[in-house]
Amino acid sequence: ASALGLALVVPNISVVFGLLGGTTSSLLGFVVPGMLGLTMDGSNKWSAWVLVVAGSFIGVVTTGVTLYSTVNGAL
């Protein structure tokens, strides 16, 4: 719903793709597998936590870079 609302308000679709790509790629590539690793019995908890923390950091950074470039390009 938030992606649809953002797409309706923002005139440039590349901004929406950049925000969604920065957020969902880190979630699907790092955070979700790490969370699944934490729920499994007998798995290496340390490596799962590394995936969760690093994936969250990467998601925040990529979303921040997209927002910065969007605001900086609009000025």
All heavy atoms as TSV, in Angstrom:
chain	resi	resn	atom	element	x	y	z
A	1	ALA	N	N	0.830	-1.188	0.000
A	1	ALA	CA	C	0.000	0.000	0.000
A	1	ALA	C	C	0.876	1.254	0.000
A	1	ALA	O	O	0.572	2.222	-0.685
A	1	ALA	CB	C	-0.931	-0.011	1.192
A	2	SER	N	N	1.955	1.222	0.792
A	2	SER	CA	C	2.833	2.395	0.840
A	2	SER	C	C	3.561	2.590	-0.488
A	2	SER	O	O	3.800	3.722	-0.910
A	2	SER	CB	C	3.822	2.277	1.993
A	2	SER	OG	O	4.656	1.169	1.818
A	3	ALA	N	N	3.924	1.510	-1.156
A	3	ALA	CA	C	4.575	1.619	-2.463
A	3	ALA	C	C	3.619	2.221	-3.486
A	3	ALA	O	O	4.023	3.044	-4.310
A	3	ALA	CB	C	5.064	0.253	-2.923
A	4	LEU	N	N	2.366	1.836	-3.446
A	4	LEU	CA	C	1.376	2.400	-4.360
A	4	LEU	C	C	1.172	3.874	-4.083
A	4	LEU	O	O	1.134	4.693	-5.005
A	4	LEU	CB	C	0.049	1.653	-4.253
A	4	LEU	CG	C	-1.097	2.223	-5.092
A	4	LEU	CD1	C	-0.777	2.150	-6.575
A	4	LEU	CD2	C	-2.383	1.508	-4.770
A	5	GLY	N	N	1.051	4.234	-2.825
A	5	GLY	CA	C	0.895	5.641	-2.465
A	5	GLY	C	C	2.088	6.475	-2.893
A	5	GLY	O	O	1.932	7.583	-3.408
A	6	LEU	N	N	3.281	5.942	-2.706
A	6	LEU	CA	C	4.489	6.639	-3.129
A	6	LEU	C	C	4.539	6.777	-4.641
A	6	LEU	O	O	4.905	7.830	-5.172
A	6	LEU	CB	C	5.722	5.890	-2.618
A	6	LEU	CG	C	7.066	6.544	-2.841
A	6	LEU	CD1	C	7.166	7.840	-2.043
A	6	LEU	CD2	C	8.170	5.594	-2.425
A	7	ALA	N	N	4.162	5.739	-5.347
A	7	ALA	CA	C	4.171	5.776	-6.811
A	7	ALA	C	C	3.157	6.775	-7.353
A	7	ALA	O	O	3.373	7.372	-8.409
A	7	ALA	CB	C	3.883	4.392	-7.368
A	8	LEU	N	N	2.049	6.964	-6.663
A	8	LEU	CA	C	1.056	7.928	-7.115
A	8	LEU	C	C	1.477	9.369	-6.868
A	8	LEU	O	O	1.108	10.273	-7.615
A	8	LEU	CB	C	-0.292	7.660	-6.429
A	8	LEU	CG	C	-0.997	6.365	-6.824
A	8	LEU	CD1	C	-2.232	6.152	-5.962
A	8	LEU	CD2	C	-1.361	6.386	-8.296
A	9	VAL	N	N	2.269	9.595	-5.830
A	9	VAL	CA	C	2.665	10.945	-5.456
A	9	VAL	C	C	3.926	11.395	-6.190
A	9	VAL	O	O	4.017	12.533	-6.646
A	9	VAL	CB	C	2.866	11.039	-3.921
A	9	VAL	CG1	C	3.423	12.389	-3.521
A	9	VAL	CG2	C	1.567	10.776	-3.205
A	10	VAL	N	N	4.897	10.506	-6.329
A	10	VAL	CA	C	6.189	10.860	-6.924
A	10	VAL	C	C	6.068	10.830	-8.446
A	10	VAL	O	O	5.603	9.841	-9.014
A	10	VAL	CB	C	7.278	9.871	-6.444
A	10	VAL	CG1	C	8.598	10.149	-7.119
A	10	VAL	CG2	C	7.431	9.952	-4.938
A	11	PRO	N	N	6.505	11.897	-9.122
A	11	PRO	CA	C	6.354	11.930	-10.575
A	11	PRO	C	C	7.350	11.043	-11.327
A	11	PRO	O	O	7.090	10.645	-12.458
A	11	PRO	CB	C	6.585	13.399	-10.925
A	11	PRO	CG	C	7.395	13.932	-9.816
A	11	PRO	CD	C	6.994	13.153	-8.593
A	12	ASN	N	N	8.471	10.696	-10.725
A	12	ASN	CA	C	9.494	9.905	-11.401
A	12	ASN	C	C	9.476	8.474	-10.848
A	12	ASN	O	O	9.749	8.259	-9.665
A	12	ASN	CB	C	10.866	10.547	-11.192
A	12	ASN	CG	C	11.921	9.975	-12.087
A	12	ASN	OD1	O	11.658	9.036	-12.846
A	12	ASN	ND2	N	13.114	10.527	-11.998
A	13	ILE	N	N	9.200	7.503	-11.676
A	13	ILE	CA	C	9.062	6.111	-11.225
A	13	ILE	C	C	10.398	5.515	-10.809
A	13	ILE	O	O	10.433	4.565	-10.020
A	13	ILE	CB	C	8.365	5.257	-12.309
A	13	ILE	CG1	C	7.903	3.912	-11.758
A	13	ILE	CG2	C	9.281	5.048	-13.497
A	13	ILE	CD1	C	6.792	4.008	-10.787
A	14	SER	N	N	11.495	6.068	-11.286
A	14	SER	CA	C	12.800	5.527	-10.908
A	14	SER	C	C	13.077	5.719	-9.425
A	14	SER	O	O	13.806	4.929	-8.826
A	14	SER	CB	C	13.910	6.146	-11.752
A	14	SER	OG	O	14.044	7.515	-11.470
A	15	VAL	N	N	12.500	6.740	-8.827
A	15	VAL	CA	C	12.651	6.949	-7.382
A	15	VAL	C	C	11.971	5.820	-6.627
A	15	VAL	O	O	12.522	5.272	-5.666
A	15	VAL	CB	C	12.068	8.318	-6.971
A	15	VAL	CG1	C	12.079	8.489	-5.462
A	15	VAL	CG2	C	12.824	9.441	-7.651
A	16	VAL	N	N	10.801	5.455	-7.062
A	16	VAL	CA	C	10.058	4.369	-6.410
A	16	VAL	C	C	10.813	3.053	-6.554
A	16	VAL	O	O	10.960	2.296	-5.590
A	16	VAL	CB	C	8.632	4.257	-6.992
A	16	VAL	CG1	C	7.884	3.098	-6.373
A	16	VAL	CG2	C	7.883	5.552	-6.786
A	17	PHE	N	N	11.326	2.782	-7.764
A	17	PHE	CA	C	12.097	1.559	-7.969
A	17	PHE	C	C	13.365	1.550	-7.131
A	17	PHE	O	O	13.768	0.514	-6.608
A	17	PHE	CB	C	12.440	1.375	-9.443
A	17	PHE	CG	C	11.284	0.945	-10.286
A	17	PHE	CD1	C	11.164	1.402	-11.584
A	17	PHE	CD2	C	10.311	0.093	-9.798
A	17	PHE	CE1	C	10.099	1.004	-12.381
A	17	PHE	CE2	C	9.243	-0.306	-10.572
A	17	PHE	CZ	C	9.145	0.150	-11.877
A	18	GLY	N	N	14.009	2.691	-6.985
A	18	GLY	CA	C	15.222	2.775	-6.173
A	18	GLY	C	C	14.947	2.514	-4.696
A	18	GLY	O	O	15.685	1.795	-4.033
A	19	LEU	N	N	13.874	3.093	-4.186
A	19	LEU	CA	C	13.527	2.880	-2.780
A	19	LEU	C	C	13.104	1.442	-2.516
A	19	LEU	O	O	13.525	0.826	-1.535
A	19	LEU	CB	C	12.413	3.839	-2.361
A	19	LEU	CG	C	12.811	5.303	-2.232
A	19	LEU	CD1	C	11.586	6.163	-1.994
A	19	LEU	CD2	C	13.814	5.473	-1.113
A	20	LEU	N	N	12.268	0.893	-3.388
A	20	LEU	CA	C	11.833	-0.486	-3.208
A	20	LEU	C	C	12.985	-1.467	-3.398
A	20	LEU	O	O	13.091	-2.459	-2.673
A	20	LEU	CB	C	10.696	-0.823	-4.171
A	20	LEU	CG	C	9.348	-0.220	-3.840
A	20	LEU	CD1	C	8.348	-0.512	-4.937
A	20	LEU	CD2	C	8.855	-0.722	-2.518
A	21	GLY	N	N	13.846	-1.191	-4.361
A	21	GLY	CA	C	14.984	-2.075	-4.598
A	21	GLY	C	C	15.968	-2.069	-3.449
A	21	GLY	O	O	16.475	-3.117	-3.044
A	22	GLY	N	N	16.254	-0.890	-2.906
A	22	GLY	CA	C	17.181	-0.813	-1.779
A	22	GLY	C	C	16.651	-1.495	-0.531
A	22	GLY	O	O	17.411	-2.079	0.249
A	23	THR	N	N	15.358	-1.442	-0.351
A	23	THR	CA	C	14.762	-2.037	0.846
A	23	THR	C	C	14.543	-3.540	0.689
A	23	THR	O	O	14.978	-4.333	1.524
A	23	THR	CB	C	13.418	-1.347	1.144
A	23	THR	OG1	O	13.633	0.052	1.230
A	23	THR	CG2	C	12.832	-1.845	2.440
A	24	THR	N	N	13.888	-3.928	-0.386
A	24	THR	CA	C	13.505	-5.337	-0.513
A	24	THR	C	C	14.667	-6.254	-0.870
A	24	THR	O	O	14.666	-7.417	-0.473
A	24	THR	CB	C	12.398	-5.517	-1.554
A	24	THR	OG1	O	12.841	-4.985	-2.803
A	24	THR	CG2	C	11.131	-4.816	-1.131
A	25	SER	N	N	15.655	-5.739	-1.591
A	25	SER	CA	C	16.782	-6.613	-1.941
A	25	SER	C	C	17.584	-7.003	-0.712
A	25	SER	O	O	18.013	-8.153	-0.583
A	25	SER	CB	C	17.679	-5.946	-2.982
A	25	SER	OG	O	18.290	-4.796	-2.433
A	26	SER	N	N	17.780	-6.080	0.210
A	26	SER	CA	C	18.503	-6.436	1.422
A	26	SER	C	C	17.651	-7.326	2.327
A	26	SER	O	O	18.183	-8.233	2.983
A	26	SER	CB	C	18.943	-5.185	2.171
A	26	SER	OG	O	17.818	-4.459	2.613
A	27	LEU	N	N	16.347	-7.085	2.347
A	27	LEU	CA	C	15.481	-7.942	3.162
A	27	LEU	C	C	15.452	-9.373	2.643
A	27	LEU	O	O	15.610	-10.327	3.404
A	27	LEU	CB	C	14.063	-7.381	3.201
A	27	LEU	CG	C	13.821	-6.213	4.134
A	27	LEU	CD1	C	12.420	-5.662	3.930
A	27	LEU	CD2	C	14.018	-6.634	5.565
A	28	LEU	N	N	15.246	-9.518	1.338
A	28	LEU	CA	C	15.137	-10.862	0.767
A	28	LEU	C	C	16.483	-11.567	0.672
A	28	LEU	O	O	16.552	-12.790	0.731
A	28	LEU	CB	C	14.491	-10.799	-0.617
A	28	LEU	CG	C	13.022	-10.417	-0.636
A	28	LEU	CD1	C	12.530	-10.293	-2.063
A	28	LEU	CD2	C	12.194	-11.428	0.119
A	29	GLY	N	N	17.552	-10.816	0.507
A	29	GLY	CA	C	18.864	-11.435	0.329
A	29	GLY	C	C	19.600	-11.736	1.622
A	29	GLY	O	O	20.381	-12.693	1.681
A	30	PHE	N	N	19.355	-10.941	2.667
A	30	PHE	CA	C	20.132	-11.089	3.885
A	30	PHE	C	C	19.286	-11.307	5.138
A	30	PHE	O	O	19.533	-12.231	5.911
A	30	PHE	CB	C	21.004	-9.837	4.101
A	30	PHE	CG	C	22.016	-9.619	3.021
A	30	PHE	CD1	C	21.833	-8.640	2.078
A	30	PHE	CD2	C	23.151	-10.406	2.949
A	30	PHE	CE1	C	22.762	-8.432	1.083
A	30	PHE	CE2	C	24.086	-10.203	1.969
A	30	PHE	CZ	C	23.891	-9.217	1.026
A	31	VAL	N	N	18.312	-10.448	5.356
A	31	VAL	CA	C	17.595	-10.461	6.640
A	31	VAL	C	C	16.698	-11.691	6.771
A	31	VAL	O	O	16.725	-12.375	7.804
A	31	VAL	CB	C	16.791	-9.157	6.814
A	31	VAL	CG1	C	15.977	-9.195	8.091
A	31	VAL	CG2	C	17.728	-7.959	6.821
A	32	VAL	N	N	15.911	-11.993	5.752
A	32	VAL	CA	C	14.997	-13.144	5.836
A	32	VAL	C	C	15.759	-14.464	5.992
A	32	VAL	O	O	15.409	-15.270	6.865
A	32	VAL	CB	C	14.024	-13.166	4.639
A	32	VAL	CG1	C	13.222	-14.448	4.603
A	32	VAL	CG2	C	13.095	-11.965	4.696
A	33	PRO	N	N	16.822	-14.729	5.211
A	33	PRO	CA	C	17.573	-15.968	5.455
A	33	PRO	C	C	18.216	-16.014	6.847
A	33	PRO	O	O	18.266	-17.072	7.469
A	33	PRO	CB	C	18.653	-15.972	4.374
A	33	PRO	CG	C	18.094	-15.139	3.292
A	33	PRO	CD	C	17.290	-14.087	3.971
A	34	GLY	N	N	18.670	-14.856	7.330
A	34	GLY	CA	C	19.233	-14.821	8.675
A	34	GLY	C	C	18.194	-15.110	9.747
A	34	GLY	O	O	18.458	-15.829	10.713
A	35	MET	N	N	17.004	-14.565	9.575
A	35	MET	CA	C	15.931	-14.834	10.535
A	35	MET	C	C	15.499	-16.295	10.479
A	35	MET	O	O	15.198	-16.901	11.512
A	35	MET	CB	C	14.735	-13.921	10.266
A	35	MET	CG	C	15.023	-12.449	10.472
A	35	MET	SD	S	15.503	-12.052	12.141
A	35	MET	CE	C	13.931	-12.031	12.933
A	36	LEU	N	N	15.468	-16.860	9.284
A	36	LEU	CA	C	15.155	-18.284	9.178
A	36	LEU	C	C	16.244	-19.131	9.833
A	36	LEU	O	O	15.962	-20.159	10.452
A	36	LEU	CB	C	14.978	-18.689	7.713
A	36	LEU	CG	C	13.730	-18.153	7.022
A	36	LEU	CD1	C	13.772	-18.466	5.535
A	36	LEU	CD2	C	12.484	-18.708	7.662
A	37	GLY	N	N	17.495	-18.705	9.689
A	37	GLY	CA	C	18.598	-19.415	10.342
A	37	GLY	C	C	18.516	-19.341	11.849
A	37	GLY	O	O	18.915	-20.274	12.549
A	38	LEU	N	N	17.994	-18.248	12.370
A	38	LEU	CA	C	17.839	-18.129	13.824
A	38	LEU	C	C	16.746	-19.044	14.361
A	38	LEU	O	O	16.815	-19.495	15.507
A	38	LEU	CB	C	17.517	-16.681	14.201
A	38	LEU	CG	C	18.667	-15.703	14.093
A	38	LEU	CD1	C	18.175	-14.283	14.340
A	38	LEU	CD2	C	19.764	-16.056	15.078
A	39	THR	N	N	15.737	-19.321	13.541
A	39	THR	CA	C	14.646	-20.169	14.016
A	39	THR	C	C	14.956	-21.658	13.899
A	39	THR	O	O	14.290	-22.467	14.535
A	39	THR	CB	C	13.354	-19.878	13.242
A	39	THR	OG1	O	13.571	-20.122	11.858
A	39	THR	CG2	C	12.914	-18.440	13.440
A	40	MET	N	N	15.960	-22.009	13.094
A	40	MET	CA	C	16.300	-23.422	12.925
A	40	MET	C	C	17.096	-23.930	14.118
A	40	MET	O	O	17.939	-23.224	14.663
A	40	MET	CB	C	17.120	-23.627	11.651
A	40	MET	CG	C	16.348	-23.375	10.392
A	40	MET	SD	S	17.338	-23.466	8.907
A	40	MET	CE	C	18.051	-25.076	9.043
A	41	ASP	N	N	16.834	-25.147	14.514
A	41	ASP	CA	C	17.582	-25.764	15.599
A	41	ASP	C	C	18.890	-26.315	15.064
A	41	ASP	O	O	18.945	-26.900	13.983
A	41	ASP	CB	C	16.777	-26.899	16.243
A	41	ASP	CG	C	15.583	-26.364	17.007
A	41	ASP	OD1	O	15.650	-25.224	17.480
A	41	ASP	OD2	O	14.594	-27.107	17.127
A	42	GLY	N	N	19.957	-26.146	15.814
A	42	GLY	CA	C	21.245	-26.708	15.442
A	42	GLY	C	C	22.016	-25.896	14.426
A	42	GLY	O	O	23.057	-26.319	13.957
A	43	SER	N	N	21.513	-24.716	14.076
A	43	SER	CA	C	22.235	-23.899	13.103
A	43	SER	C	C	23.224	-22.996	13.826
A	43	SER	O	O	23.190	-22.835	15.041
A	43	SER	CB	C	21.258	-23.060	12.279
A	43	SER	OG	O	20.633	-22.099	13.118
A	44	ASN	N	N	24.107	-22.419	13.064
A	44	ASN	CA	C	25.103	-21.513	13.606
A	44	ASN	C	C	24.449	-20.157	13.846
A	44	ASN	O	O	24.175	-19.413	12.909
A	44	ASN	CB	C	26.279	-21.408	12.633
A	44	ASN	CG	C	27.440	-20.663	13.233
A	44	ASN	OD1	O	27.375	-20.187	14.351
A	44	ASN	ND2	N	28.499	-20.565	12.468
A	45	LYS	N	N	24.195	-19.826	15.087
A	45	LYS	CA	C	23.489	-18.597	15.427
A	45	LYS	C	C	24.326	-17.366	15.111
A	45	LYS	O	O	23.808	-16.325	14.750
A	45	LYS	CB	C	23.104	-18.588	16.908
A	45	LYS	CG	C	22.214	-19.719	17.328
A	45	LYS	CD	C	20.826	-19.541	16.824
A	45	LYS	CE	C	19.948	-20.645	17.370
A	45	LYS	NZ	N	18.637	-20.647	16.838
A	46	TRP	N	N	25.642	-17.477	15.225
A	46	TRP	CA	C	26.517	-16.330	14.989
A	46	TRP	C	C	26.422	-15.865	13.546
A	46	TRP	O	O	26.289	-14.670	13.281
A	46	TRP	CB	C	27.960	-16.709	15.344
A	46	TRP	CG	C	28.910	-15.581	15.221
A	46	TRP	CD1	C	29.102	-14.590	16.133
A	46	TRP	CD2	C	29.777	-15.301	14.132
A	46	TRP	NE1	N	30.035	-13.710	15.674
A	46	TRP	CE2	C	30.465	-14.133	14.441
A	46	TRP	CE3	C	30.025	-15.931	12.920
A	46	TRP	CZ2	C	31.399	-13.574	13.580
A	46	TRP	CZ3	C	30.955	-15.369	12.061
A	46	TRP	CH2	C	31.628	-14.218	12.398
A	47	SER	N	N	26.487	-16.770	12.614
A	47	SER	CA	C	26.414	-16.390	11.205
A	47	SER	C	C	25.029	-15.858	10.842
A	47	SER	O	O	24.903	-14.968	9.993
A	47	SER	CB	C	26.785	-17.565	10.310
A	47	SER	OG	O	25.873	-18.627	10.488
A	48	ALA	N	N	23.993	-16.375	11.476
A	48	ALA	CA	C	22.642	-15.866	11.218
A	48	ALA	C	C	22.506	-14.434	11.709
A	48	ALA	O	O	21.917	-13.583	11.033
A	48	ALA	CB	C	21.608	-16.764	11.886
A	49	TRP	N	N	23.069	-14.127	12.882
A	49	TRP	CA	C	23.032	-12.761	13.388
A	49	TRP	C	C	23.844	-11.813	12.519
A	49	TRP	O	O	23.476	-10.651	12.336
A	49	TRP	CB	C	23.514	-12.694	14.833
A	49	TRP	CG	C	22.434	-13.031	15.808
A	49	TRP	CD1	C	22.348	-14.120	16.606
A	49	TRP	CD2	C	21.254	-12.261	16.063
A	49	TRP	NE1	N	21.188	-14.080	17.334
A	49	TRP	CE2	C	20.508	-12.953	17.028
A	49	TRP	CE3	C	20.763	-11.067	15.567
A	49	TRP	CZ2	C	19.295	-12.467	17.497
A	49	TRP	CZ3	C	19.553	-10.585	16.044
A	49	TRP	CH2	C	18.834	-11.291	17.007
A	50	VAL	N	N	24.954	-12.295	11.963
A	50	VAL	CA	C	25.750	-11.462	11.056
A	50	VAL	C	C	24.920	-11.102	9.828
A	50	VAL	O	O	24.932	-9.956	9.367
A	50	VAL	CB	C	27.066	-12.168	10.666
A	50	VAL	CG1	C	27.747	-11.464	9.517
A	50	VAL	CG2	C	27.986	-12.274	11.856
A	51	LEU	N	N	24.194	-12.066	9.282
A	51	LEU	CA	C	23.330	-11.798	8.127
A	51	LEU	C	C	22.241	-10.781	8.461
A	51	LEU	O	O	21.981	-9.860	7.669
A	51	LEU	CB	C	22.677	-13.084	7.635
A	51	LEU	CG	C	23.479	-13.956	6.693
A	51	LEU	CD1	C	22.708	-15.236	6.396
A	51	LEU	CD2	C	23.776	-13.231	5.417
A	52	VAL	N	N	21.613	-10.920	9.609
A	52	VAL	CA	C	20.527	-10.017	9.986
A	52	VAL	C	C	21.055	-8.591	10.187
A	52	VAL	O	O	20.496	-7.626	9.656
A	52	VAL	CB	C	19.802	-10.526	11.249
A	52	VAL	CG1	C	18.832	-9.490	11.780
A	52	VAL	CG2	C	19.085	-11.831	10.965
A	53	VAL	N	N	22.127	-8.459	10.936
A	53	VAL	CA	C	22.659	-7.127	11.234
A	53	VAL	C	C	23.244	-6.476	9.980
A	53	VAL	O	O	22.969	-5.312	9.681
A	53	VAL	CB	C	23.706	-7.208	12.366
A	53	VAL	CG1	C	24.419	-5.892	12.549
A	53	VAL	CG2	C	23.039	-7.645	13.660
A	54	ALA	N	N	24.040	-7.218	9.226
A	54	ALA	CA	C	24.644	-6.657	8.019
A	54	ALA	C	C	23.584	-6.329	6.972
A	54	ALA	O	O	23.660	-5.292	6.303
A	54	ALA	CB	C	25.668	-7.628	7.440
A	55	GLY	N	N	22.589	-7.183	6.826
A	55	GLY	CA	C	21.518	-6.920	5.873
A	55	GLY	C	C	20.696	-5.701	6.252
A	55	GLY	O	O	20.297	-4.918	5.377
A	56	SER	N	N	20.448	-5.526	7.534
A	56	SER	CA	C	19.724	-4.344	7.984
A	56	SER	C	C	20.530	-3.084	7.721
A	56	SER	O	O	19.997	-2.067	7.257
A	56	SER	CB	C	19.411	-4.454	9.474
A	56	SER	OG	O	18.606	-5.576	9.716
A	57	PHE	N	N	21.830	-3.157	7.986
A	57	PHE	CA	C	22.703	-2.014	7.734
A	57	PHE	C	C	22.748	-1.674	6.246
A	57	PHE	O	O	22.635	-0.505	5.862
A	57	PHE	CB	C	24.113	-2.306	8.262
A	57	PHE	CG	C	25.086	-1.203	7.986
A	57	PHE	CD1	C	25.035	-0.020	8.702
A	57	PHE	CD2	C	26.050	-1.340	7.007
A	57	PHE	CE1	C	25.915	1.004	8.447
A	57	PHE	CE2	C	26.945	-0.326	6.736
A	57	PHE	CZ	C	26.879	0.853	7.462
A	58	ILE	N	N	22.882	-2.671	5.412
A	58	ILE	CA	C	22.922	-2.453	3.964
A	58	ILE	C	C	21.599	-1.862	3.481
A	58	ILE	O	O	21.571	-0.961	2.637
A	58	ILE	CB	C	23.246	-3.763	3.227
A	58	ILE	CG1	C	24.696	-4.157	3.485
A	58	ILE	CG2	C	22.981	-3.642	1.729
A	58	ILE	CD1	C	25.054	-5.532	2.997
A	59	GLY	N	N	20.492	-2.334	4.003
A	59	GLY	CA	C	19.190	-1.792	3.613
A	59	GLY	C	C	19.028	-0.331	3.992
A	59	GLY	O	O	18.514	0.471	3.210
A	60	VAL	N	N	19.473	0.021	5.195
A	60	VAL	CA	C	19.383	1.415	5.626
A	60	VAL	C	C	20.285	2.301	4.772
A	60	VAL	O	O	19.893	3.393	4.344
A	60	VAL	CB	C	19.738	1.538	7.128
A	60	VAL	CG1	C	19.936	2.986	7.539
A	60	VAL	CG2	C	18.664	0.895	7.980
A	61	VAL	N	N	21.498	1.836	4.483
A	61	VAL	CA	C	22.434	2.635	3.691
A	61	VAL	C	C	21.921	2.830	2.261
A	61	VAL	O	O	21.936	3.947	1.737
A	61	VAL	CB	C	23.839	1.993	3.696
A	61	VAL	CG1	C	24.741	2.631	2.660
A	61	VAL	CG2	C	24.460	2.101	5.070
A	62	THR	N	N	21.461	1.758	1.631
A	62	THR	CA	C	21.002	1.898	0.244
A	62	THR	C	C	19.746	2.753	0.145
A	62	THR	O	O	19.607	3.538	-0.796
A	62	THR	CB	C	20.749	0.529	-0.397
A	62	THR	OG1	O	19.823	-0.210	0.413
A	62	THR	CG2	C	22.034	-0.249	-0.562
A	63	THR	N	N	18.859	2.647	1.107
A	63	THR	CA	C	17.675	3.497	1.111
A	63	THR	C	C	18.067	4.947	1.365
A	63	THR	O	O	17.534	5.862	0.730
A	63	THR	CB	C	16.665	3.012	2.154
A	63	THR	OG1	O	16.335	1.652	1.882
A	63	THR	CG2	C	15.401	3.844	2.131
A	64	GLY	N	N	18.999	5.163	2.262
A	64	GLY	CA	C	19.485	6.517	2.528
A	64	GLY	C	C	20.165	7.143	1.325
A	64	GLY	O	O	19.974	8.329	1.035
A	65	VAL	N	N	20.964	6.361	0.606
A	65	VAL	CA	C	21.629	6.871	-0.601
A	65	VAL	C	C	20.596	7.232	-1.663
A	65	VAL	O	O	20.715	8.265	-2.335
A	65	VAL	CB	C	22.646	5.842	-1.130
A	65	VAL	CG1	C	23.102	6.184	-2.523
A	65	VAL	CG2	C	23.828	5.738	-0.187
A	66	THR	N	N	19.577	6.415	-1.810
A	66	THR	CA	C	18.525	6.723	-2.783
A	66	THR	C	C	17.784	7.995	-2.406
A	66	THR	O	O	17.522	8.847	-3.265
A	66	THR	CB	C	17.542	5.547	-2.899
A	66	THR	OG1	O	18.253	4.376	-3.238
A	66	THR	CG2	C	16.474	5.818	-3.933
A	67	LEU	N	N	17.454	8.139	-1.135
A	67	LEU	CA	C	16.768	9.360	-0.682
A	67	LEU	C	C	17.658	10.580	-0.859
A	67	LEU	O	O	17.206	11.638	-1.305
A	67	LEU	CB	C	16.355	9.214	0.776
A	67	LEU	CG	C	15.168	8.309	1.051
A	67	LEU	CD1	C	14.961	8.144	2.548
A	67	LEU	CD2	C	13.922	8.876	0.409
A	68	TYR	N	N	18.937	10.451	-0.540
A	68	TYR	CA	C	19.872	11.568	-0.681
A	68	TYR	C	C	20.002	11.989	-2.141
A	68	TYR	O	O	19.971	13.186	-2.447
A	68	TYR	CB	C	21.234	11.186	-0.110
A	68	TYR	CG	C	22.271	12.273	-0.304
A	68	TYR	CD1	C	22.267	13.414	0.496
A	68	TYR	CD2	C	23.243	12.150	-1.285
A	68	TYR	CE1	C	23.204	14.404	0.308
A	68	TYR	CE2	C	24.186	13.141	-1.479
A	68	TYR	CZ	C	24.170	14.268	-0.676
A	68	TYR	OH	O	25.099	15.249	-0.857
A	69	SER	N	N	20.152	11.022	-3.019
A	69	SER	CA	C	20.294	11.368	-4.433
A	69	SER	C	C	19.007	11.956	-5.000
A	69	SER	O	O	19.059	12.815	-5.886
A	69	SER	CB	C	20.728	10.147	-5.240
A	69	SER	OG	O	19.722	9.169	-5.241
A	70	THR	N	N	17.877	11.528	-4.494
A	70	THR	CA	C	16.604	12.087	-4.955
A	70	THR	C	C	16.441	13.527	-4.496
A	70	THR	O	O	16.086	14.402	-5.291
A	70	THR	CB	C	15.429	11.247	-4.422
A	70	THR	OG1	O	15.586	9.903	-4.871
A	70	THR	CG2	C	14.096	11.794	-4.891
A	71	VAL	N	N	16.730	13.791	-3.235
A	71	VAL	CA	C	16.598	15.144	-2.709
A	71	VAL	C	C	17.657	16.052	-3.309
A	71	VAL	O	O	17.376	17.192	-3.680
A	71	VAL	CB	C	16.702	15.123	-1.160
A	71	VAL	CG1	C	16.809	16.524	-0.598
A	71	VAL	CG2	C	15.499	14.405	-0.576
A	72	ASN	N	N	18.885	15.561	-3.438
A	72	ASN	CA	C	19.963	16.362	-3.995
A	72	ASN	C	C	19.715	16.661	-5.473
A	72	ASN	O	O	20.064	17.735	-5.954
A	72	ASN	CB	C	21.291	15.642	-3.810
A	72	ASN	CG	C	22.475	16.565	-3.949
A	72	ASN	OD1	O	22.331	17.771	-3.877
A	72	ASN	ND2	N	23.635	15.989	-4.156
A	73	GLY	N	N	19.135	15.731	-6.201
A	73	GLY	CA	C	18.846	15.945	-7.613
A	73	GLY	C	C	17.668	16.887	-7.830
A	73	GLY	O	O	17.561	17.539	-8.861
A	74	ALA	N	N	16.764	16.975	-6.845
A	74	ALA	CA	C	15.601	17.832	-6.988
A	74	ALA	C	C	15.923	19.284	-6.686
A	74	ALA	O	O	15.207	20.180	-7.119
A	74	ALA	CB	C	14.491	17.361	-6.046
A	75	LEU	N	N	17.008	19.529	-5.975
A	75	LEU	CA	C	17.353	20.918	-5.620
A	75	LEU	C	C	18.093	21.621	-6.691
A	75	LEU	O	O	18.684	21.367	-7.555
A	75	LEU	CB	C	18.175	20.925	-4.325
A	75	LEU	CG	C	17.430	20.432	-3.096
A	75	LEU	CD1	C	18.364	20.428	-1.901
A	75	LEU	CD2	C	16.243	21.312	-2.795
